[in-house]
Amino acid sequence: FMISAPTSATQGVSIKFTVTVQDAYGNTVTDYVGKVRVSSSDTKAGTSDYTFAKKDGGVHSFSYTFSTLGKQTLFVTDLNNVNVKSQFTLDVFAKK
């Protein structure tokens, strides 16, 4: 998976990010129909599951809200094969 996300977030405000399913050569896997779990190192932020459909073409946009300040890591994991995963680290700042 390739995660495209902002490098920072505001505590309590959702961010939008995109997950692209890629093969070992960086090509988008347009027929991927697996189920993924979105989670993070922020234990207060929770998890969500999504099953890719053919219409996604291997690309899907998600929203996620961080609750804890500091460096946090976003995880995307294939639920049928936990070895297929990706992560993205960003900074979470307090609301001004």
URSUL-V557899 format. One record per run of one state. SS is the DSSP state (helix for helix, strand for strand, loop for the rest). FROM is the first residue (numbers start at 1). TO is the last residue. If there is no record, write none. Layout:
ss = <SS;SS>
from = <FROM;FROM>
to = <TO;TO>
This chain:
ss = <loop;strand;loop;strand;loop;strand;loop;strand;loop;strand;loop;strand;loop;strand;loop;helix;loop;strand;loop;strand;loop;strand;loop>
from = <1;2;5;8;11;15;21;22;23;28;29;35;41;48;52;54;57;59;65;70;79;85;94>
to = <1;4;7;10;14;20;21;22;27;28;34;40;47;51;53;56;58;64;69;78;84;93;96>
